[in-house]
Amino acid sequence: MATNNNPTVRQRRLARRLRELRTAAGMTHADAAEVLGSAESKIGRIENALSGVRLPDLRALMDAYGVTNPADRAAIEQLSRQAKQKGWWSRYSDTADPAYAAYIAVESDAAKMYSVEIGLVPGLLQTPEYFEALARLLTPDITPEALKVQIDIRRERRRTLTRENPLQFWAIIAESVLYHRVGGRDVMKGQLEALIEESQRPNIQLQVLPKEDPMNACLFGPFVIFGFPNAAETEIVYTEALTSGLYYEEDSDVETYSTLLRRLNVASANASQSRDLIENALKEMG
């Protein structure tokens, strides 16, 4: 079996799910290997996302792990298929950063997404003009061709909010974000107006953390929590720095970020009050 030295996030999700199911069933690597008539090392490679799993083997493992609910079995099989498939973002493989493509894959698979931003409007809520101005700020030497690719990708990503089963999107942003003149007055004015409009969509919940609230001291950086259609699948946390991003998948790490999210949710203005804060920022812009 070929070894995969660069597993995707989808492959890691499948590997983690199979590991959780085996552990819950009280089985060892040796037990699982006996089910497949294979060496223990094969189970280790599968559970570390170093190799894929054939459908007959996957079904045999689910039988052994006691996965009898048809919906659960279908979700695991679908995840296995998705781990091997290429999404729309593969069209940009020659120009888009592989790490960015991996993030898009997770975002595309997610059923719900919680985003906390301390300096920017969340990516899925950015207007094209705001995004273009931001891209020029972050990469002053970006070429027109590269910029067009980035704009096209951002447009495709936004379709998760309007697809048949739209992404349920919760965003918390620091109030200071509303006053950053990214792209100048007109661009920022258009962005704030778009935020008010977007916040009234049924699948979007937007909250603003008031600048005077002490919870601003807990905003160490932006982060995202992804939840998936199968409720049994563990959520994933993504954090981002200037030159890299990091995924957290262990239960303890996810719970740490989930606890912070709940505290920020309580401290932030509700949806109606948040729109008022955005309106105030618009008025101050003149």
C-alpha positions in Angstrom: 0.0 0.0 0.0 1.4 3.4 -1.0 2.4 5.7 1.8 1.0 9.3 1.8 3.6 11.6 3.3 1.4 14.7 2.9 -2.1 13.8 4.0 -4.9 16.3 3.5 -7.1 17.6 6.3 -9.9 15.4 4.9 -7.7 12.3 5.2 -6.7 13.2 8.7 -10.4 13.6 9.6 -11.1 10.1 8.3 -8.1 8.7 10.1 -9.1 10.3 13.4 -12.7 9.1 13.1 -11.6 5.5 12.5 -9.2 5.7 15.5 -12.0 7.0 17.7 -14.3 4.2 16.6 -11.7 1.6 17.3 -11.0 3.0 20.7 -14.7 3.3 21.6 -15.1 -0.4 20.6 -12.3 -1.4 23.0 -10.2 -2.9 20.2 -6.4 -2.8 19.7 -4.5 -2.4 16.5 -3.9 -6.1 16.6 -7.7 -6.7 16.9 -8.4 -4.5 13.9 -5.6 -6.0 11.9 -7.1 -9.5 12.5 -10.4 -8.2 11.1 -8.6 -7.2 7.8 -6.2 -10.2 7.9 -3.3 -7.7 7.7 -0.3 -6.6 9.6 -0.8 -4.2 12.5 1.3 -1.6 10.7 -1.5 -1.3 8.1 -3.9 -0.1 10.8 -1.3 2.3 12.1 -0.8 3.8 8.6 -4.5 4.2 8.1 -5.0 5.8 11.5 -2.1 8.2 10.9 -3.4 9.2 7.5 -0.3 7.8 5.9 -2.3 5.5 3.6 -5.9 5.3 2.4 -8.4 2.5 3.1 -10.2 0.5 0.5 -14.0 0.5 0.7 -14.3 -3.3 1.6 -11.8 -2.8 4.4 -13.6 0.3 5.6 -16.9 -1.5 5.7 -15.3 -4.5 7.6 -13.8 -2.1 10.2 -17.2 -0.4 10.7 -18.8 -3.8 11.2 -16.2 -4.7 13.8 -16.5 -1.3 15.5 -20.2 -1.7 15.8 -21.2 1.2 13.4 -24.7 0.0 12.6 -26.5 3.3 12.0 -26.9 3.7 8.2 -26.5 7.4 8.3 -23.2 7.1 10.3 -21.9 4.5 7.9 -22.9 6.7 4.9 -21.2 9.7 6.4 -17.9 7.8 7.0 -18.0 6.3 3.5 -18.6 9.8 2.0 -15.6 11.2 4.0 -13.5 8.4 2.6 -14.5 9.2 -1.0 -14.0 12.9 -0.4 -10.5 12.3 0.9 -9.6 11.0 -2.6 -11.5 13.6 -4.6 -10.4 17.0 -5.9 -12.6 20.0 -5.3 -13.2 23.1 -7.4 -10.1 24.7 -5.8 -7.9 22.2 -7.7 -8.4 24.3 -10.7 -6.0 26.8 -9.1 -3.4 24.3 -8.0 -0.7 26.0 -10.1 -1.3 29.4 -8.5 -2.9 28.9 -5.0 -0.9 27.9 -2.0 -1.4 24.3 -1.0 -2.1 25.2 2.6 -4.8 27.7 1.4 -6.4 24.9 -0.7 -6.5 22.6 2.3 -8.3 25.3 4.3 -10.8 25.8 1.5 -11.5 22.0 1.5 -12.3 22.0 5.2 -14.5 25.1 4.8 -16.3 23.5 1.9 -17.0 20.3 3.9 -18.2 22.1 7.0 -21.8 22.5 8.0 -21.1 25.2 10.6 -18.2 27.6 11.1 -17.4 29.9 14.0 -15.0 32.7 13.2 -13.3 35.2 15.6 -11.5 38.1 14.0 -9.5 40.8 15.8 -8.2 42.9 12.9 -10.1 42.1 9.7 -13.6 41.5 8.4 -14.0 37.7 8.2 -13.0 36.4 4.7 -16.5 35.1 3.8 -18.0 38.5 4.5 -15.5 40.6 2.7 -16.6 42.7 -0.3 -14.5 42.3 -3.5 -13.3 45.9 -3.1 -12.3 45.3 0.5 -10.5 42.0 -0.3 -8.6 43.6 -3.2 -7.4 46.5 -1.0 -6.4 44.0 1.7 -4.5 41.8 -0.7 -2.6 44.9 -1.9 -1.8 45.8 1.7 -0.6 42.3 2.6 1.3 41.7 -0.7 2.3 45.0 -2.1 4.1 43.4 -5.1 1.1 41.1 -6.1 0.7 40.9 -9.8 -2.6 41.7 -11.5 -2.8 38.0 -12.6 -2.3 36.7 -9.1 -4.8 39.2 -7.7 -7.4 38.1 -10.2 -6.9 34.5 -9.1 -7.3 35.4 -5.5 -10.5 37.4 -6.2 -11.9 34.4 -8.2 -11.2 32.0 -5.4 -12.8 34.3 -2.8 -15.9 34.6 -5.0 -16.1 30.7 -5.2 -15.7 30.4 -1.4 -18.6 32.7 -0.7 -20.9 30.2 -2.4 -20.8 28.1 0.7 -23.2 30.7 2.2 -25.8 30.3 -0.6 -25.6 26.7 -1.5 -28.6 24.3 -1.1 -27.6 23.5 2.5 -25.8 26.7 3.3 -23.0 27.0 5.8 -24.2 28.1 9.2 -21.8 31.0 9.9 -21.2 32.7 13.3 -18.7 35.6 13.3 -17.4 37.6 16.2 -15.3 40.7 15.3 -13.6 43.3 17.5 -15.3 46.7 17.2 -11.9 48.2 16.1 -12.3 46.3 12.8 -15.1 48.6 11.9 -12.8 51.6 12.0 -9.8 50.3 10.0 -9.9 52.3 6.7 -8.9 49.4 4.5 -9.0 50.7 0.9 -10.1 54.2 2.1 -13.5 55.7 3.0 -15.6 54.5 0.1 -14.4 50.9 0.2 -14.8 50.7 4.0 -18.3 52.3 3.8 -19.3 49.7 1.2 -17.9 47.0 3.4 -19.8 48.1 6.5 -23.1 48.4 4.6 -22.5 44.9 3.3 -22.0 43.6 6.8 -25.3 45.0 7.9 -27.0 43.3 4.9 -25.2 40.0 5.4 -26.0 39.9 9.1 -29.7 39.6 8.2 -29.3 36.4 6.4 -30.9 33.5 8.3 -27.6 31.4 8.2 -25.3 34.2 9.4 -24.9 35.4 12.9 -22.7 38.5 13.3 -21.6 39.9 16.7 -19.4 42.8 17.5 -17.2 42.8 20.7 -17.4 46.4 22.0 -14.1 48.1 22.3 -14.5 48.8 26.1 -15.2 45.1 27.0 -12.4 43.5 29.0 -12.7 40.3 26.9 -10.7 42.1 24.2 -7.7 41.2 26.3 -8.3 37.5 25.5 -8.1 38.1 21.7 -4.7 36.5 21.2 -5.3 36.0 17.5 -8.0 35.1 14.9 -9.3 31.5 15.0 -12.0 29.4 13.3 -13.9 26.4 14.6 -15.3 24.0 12.0 -18.2 21.6 12.6 -19.2 18.9 10.2 -22.5 17.4 9.0 -21.9 14.2 11.0 -22.4 15.3 14.6 -20.2 12.4 15.8 -17.2 13.9 14.0 -14.9 16.0 16.2 -14.7 19.7 15.5 -11.5 21.3 14.1 -9.9 24.5 15.2 -7.8 26.6 12.8 -5.5 29.5 13.9 -3.6 31.8 11.6 -0.4 33.8 11.7 1.2 36.0 9.1 3.1 33.2 7.3 1.4 30.0 8.5 -1.8 28.3 9.8 -2.2 25.6 12.3 -5.0 23.0 12.9 -6.0 21.7 16.3 -7.9 18.4 16.4 -7.3 17.0 19.9 -10.4 17.2 22.2 -8.6 19.3 24.8 -7.4 21.9 22.3 -10.8 22.1 20.7 -12.5 22.5 24.1 -10.1 25.4 25.1 -11.0 27.4 22.0 -14.7 26.5 22.3 -14.7 27.8 25.9 -13.1 31.0 24.7 -15.7 31.3 21.9 -18.6 30.9 24.4 -17.1 33.6 26.6 -16.8 36.0 23.7 -20.3 35.2 22.6 -21.6 36.3 26.0 -19.5 39.4 26.1 -20.3 40.5 22.5 -23.3 42.6 21.5 -26.3 40.7 20.2 -27.2 40.7 16.5 -29.4 43.8 16.7 -26.9 45.8 19.0 -24.1 44.7 16.7 -25.8 46.3 13.7 -26.2 49.5 15.7 -22.5 49.5 16.4 -21.8 49.1 12.6 -24.3 51.9 11.9 -22.4 54.1 14.4 -19.2 53.4 12.6 -20.8 54.4 9.3 -22.1 57.6 10.8 -18.7 58.5 12.1 -17.2 57.9 8.7 -19.4 60.8 7.4 
